[in-house]
Amino acid sequence: MMVTHGNDRSLTLLKLLSVLIQYPDDGFIGSLTALKETVENTVGSPAKRKLLDFLTDVEAMPPISLQEHFTQIFDISPATCLNLTYHSLGDSEDRGRTLAELDQVYCRAGFERTTAELPDYLPLVLEFLSQCPRADGADLLWHHLEAAHSLAGKLLKLESPYRVPFELLADFVNAFTPSVGDPKMDPQAAEPLAE
């Protein structure tokens, strides 16, 4: 989906979500206060309250417990992995081709990947889209964000605190990612969850 115009608040939400769903290393743990301030200053209701509650819940967990939870949910369980194409293509040749295409999208946009993760790694995808929503080929990335719906549902069933950023991402995808045959929409044109 190519975007044509819009506002920065929706893109800020994508960037913020990309940070919140990364591995909770010491840097993440140390930045929780700053993340709360960012949410306070950039996110509108009701998403603000949900994200502040999420950050409070995360902050209340011992860091090792949070890290173990993240690893169990996102790294060990294929059903909730953060590699978007796995959810629609599994381990197939089609997935390999799609990963190569995604890598080319990043290269054409001049986006420098700073992670060794595969190009469909959700935090990476969100960071890229927050910076380059109109990039040539970005429609492929927007398309694979549809996996956010199933991930949010699975995390809800698991009662994971991470369900919150995924529910917000699923809401964002609902608002701005067209189904096949729908007219193209602009994720920057309005302010979902950021009003």
C-alpha positions as CSV (number, residue, x, y, z in Angstrom):
1,M,0.0,0.0,0.0
2,M,1.6,3.2,-1.1
3,V,0.9,6.3,1.1
4,T,0.6,9.7,-0.3
5,H,0.4,12.2,2.5
6,G,-0.4,12.5,6.2
7,N,0.7,13.2,9.7
8,D,3.6,12.2,11.9
9,R,1.6,11.0,14.9
10,S,0.6,7.7,13.2
11,L,4.2,7.2,12.2
12,T,5.4,8.0,15.7
13,L,3.0,5.3,17.0
14,L,4.6,2.8,14.6
15,K,8.1,3.7,15.9
16,L,7.0,3.5,19.5
17,L,5.5,0.1,19.0
18,S,8.7,-1.1,17.3
19,V,10.6,-0.2,20.4
20,L,8.1,-1.7,22.8
21,I,8.1,-5.1,21.2
22,Q,11.9,-5.5,21.0
23,Y,13.7,-7.8,23.4
24,P,13.7,-6.2,26.9
25,D,17.5,-5.9,27.4
26,D,19.1,-3.7,30.0
27,G,18.8,-0.7,27.7
28,F,15.1,-1.2,27.3
29,I,14.6,-1.7,31.1
30,G,16.7,1.5,31.7
31,S,14.5,3.5,29.3
32,L,11.1,2.7,30.8
33,T,10.8,6.1,32.4
34,A,11.7,7.8,29.1
35,L,9.3,5.6,27.3
36,K,6.5,6.6,29.6
37,E,7.2,10.2,29.0
38,T,7.2,9.6,25.2
39,V,3.8,7.9,25.5
40,E,2.5,10.8,27.6
41,N,3.7,13.4,25.1
42,T,2.9,11.7,21.8
43,V,0.0,9.2,22.1
44,G,-3.6,10.1,22.4
45,S,-6.4,8.4,24.4
46,P,-7.3,5.6,24.8
47,A,-4.0,4.2,23.5
48,K,-2.1,6.4,26.0
49,R,-3.7,4.7,29.0
50,K,-3.2,1.2,27.6
51,L,0.5,1.8,26.8
52,L,1.1,3.4,30.2
53,D,-0.5,0.4,31.9
54,F,1.6,-1.9,29.7
55,L,4.8,-0.1,30.7
56,T,3.8,-0.1,34.4
57,D,3.2,-3.9,34.2
58,V,6.5,-4.5,32.4
59,E,8.3,-2.3,35.0
60,A,6.8,-4.3,37.8
61,M,8.2,-7.6,36.5
62,P,11.7,-8.6,37.6
63,P,13.9,-8.0,34.5
64,I,14.9,-11.7,34.3
65,S,11.2,-12.7,34.4
66,L,10.3,-10.3,31.6
67,Q,13.2,-11.5,29.5
68,E,12.2,-15.1,30.1
69,H,8.6,-14.3,29.2
70,F,9.7,-12.5,26.0
71,T,11.9,-15.4,24.9
72,Q,9.2,-18.0,25.7
73,I,6.5,-16.1,23.8
74,F,8.4,-14.7,20.8
75,D,11.6,-16.8,20.3
76,I,10.6,-20.3,21.3
77,S,7.0,-20.5,20.1
78,P,6.6,-20.4,16.3
79,A,2.9,-19.5,16.7
80,T,3.9,-16.1,18.2
81,C,7.2,-15.4,16.5
82,L,8.0,-11.9,15.4
83,N,8.8,-13.0,11.8
84,L,5.8,-11.8,9.9
85,T,6.1,-13.9,6.8
86,Y,6.3,-17.1,8.9
87,H,2.7,-16.7,9.8
88,S,1.5,-16.7,6.2
89,L,4.1,-18.6,4.4
90,G,5.7,-21.0,7.0
91,D,9.1,-22.4,6.1
92,S,8.7,-22.4,2.3
93,E,10.5,-21.4,-0.8
94,D,7.9,-18.6,-1.2
95,R,9.0,-17.3,2.2
96,G,12.6,-17.3,1.1
97,R,11.7,-15.3,-2.0
98,T,9.6,-12.9,0.0
99,L,12.4,-12.3,2.5
100,A,14.7,-11.5,-0.4
101,E,12.1,-9.0,-1.8
102,L,11.8,-7.4,1.6
103,D,15.6,-7.0,1.8
104,Q,15.5,-5.3,-1.6
105,V,12.8,-2.9,-0.3
106,Y,15.1,-1.8,2.5
107,C,18.1,-1.5,0.1
108,R,16.2,0.6,-2.5
109,A,15.0,3.0,0.2
110,G,18.6,3.4,1.5
111,F,17.5,2.0,4.9
112,E,20.4,0.6,6.9
113,R,19.4,-2.4,8.9
114,T,21.1,-2.4,12.3
115,T,20.0,-5.9,13.3
116,A,21.0,-9.4,12.2
117,E,17.3,-10.4,12.3
118,L,15.5,-11.5,9.1
119,P,13.9,-8.6,7.1
120,D,10.4,-9.6,8.2
121,Y,11.2,-9.1,11.9
122,L,8.3,-7.1,13.2
123,P,10.2,-4.4,15.1
124,L,12.4,-3.8,12.1
125,V,9.4,-3.6,9.8
126,L,7.7,-1.1,12.0
127,E,10.8,1.0,12.3
128,F,11.2,1.0,8.6
129,L,7.6,1.9,7.9
130,S,7.7,4.7,10.5
131,Q,10.6,6.2,8.5
132,C,9.8,5.2,4.9
133,P,6.0,4.6,4.7
134,R,6.0,5.5,1.0
135,A,9.1,3.5,-0.1
136,D,8.9,1.6,-3.3
137,G,7.7,-1.9,-2.4
138,A,6.5,-0.9,1.1
139,D,3.1,-2.3,0.2
140,L,4.6,-5.8,0.7
141,L,5.5,-4.8,4.3
142,W,2.1,-3.3,4.9
143,H,0.5,-6.5,3.6
144,H,2.4,-8.7,6.0
145,L,1.4,-6.5,9.0
146,E,-1.9,-8.4,8.7
147,A,-0.3,-11.0,11.0
148,A,-0.7,-8.5,13.8
149,H,-4.4,-9.7,14.2
150,S,-3.6,-13.3,14.8
151,L,-0.6,-12.4,17.1
152,A,-2.8,-10.1,19.2
153,G,-5.4,-12.9,19.6
154,K,-2.8,-15.4,20.6
155,L,-1.2,-13.1,23.1
156,L,-4.6,-12.3,24.6
157,K,-5.2,-16.1,25.1
158,L,-1.7,-16.4,26.7
159,E,-2.5,-13.4,29.0
160,S,0.8,-11.8,28.0
161,P,1.3,-8.2,28.8
162,Y,2.6,-7.9,25.2
163,R,-1.0,-8.3,24.0
164,V,-1.4,-4.5,24.5
165,P,1.0,-3.2,21.9
166,F,-0.2,-6.0,19.5
167,E,-3.8,-5.0,20.0
168,L,-2.9,-1.4,19.2
169,L,-1.0,-2.5,16.2
170,A,-3.9,-4.7,15.0
171,D,-6.2,-1.6,15.4
172,F,-3.7,0.4,13.4
173,V,-3.7,-2.2,10.7
174,N,-7.5,-2.4,10.7
175,A,-7.7,1.4,10.2
176,F,-5.1,1.7,7.4
177,T,-4.3,-1.5,5.6
178,P,-6.8,-2.2,2.8
179,S,-8.0,-5.7,2.0
180,V,-7.4,-7.0,-1.4
181,G,-9.5,-5.0,-3.8
182,D,-10.1,-2.1,-1.5
183,P,-8.9,1.3,-2.5
184,K,-5.5,2.3,-1.2
185,M,-5.6,4.1,2.2
186,D,-3.1,6.3,3.8
187,P,-1.8,5.4,7.3
188,Q,-0.6,9.0,7.7
189,A,-4.0,10.5,6.8
190,A,-5.6,10.2,10.2
191,E,-4.6,9.6,13.8
192,P,-5.8,6.2,15.0
193,L,-5.2,5.9,18.7
194,A,-3.3,9.1,18.7
195,E,-6.0,11.6,19.0
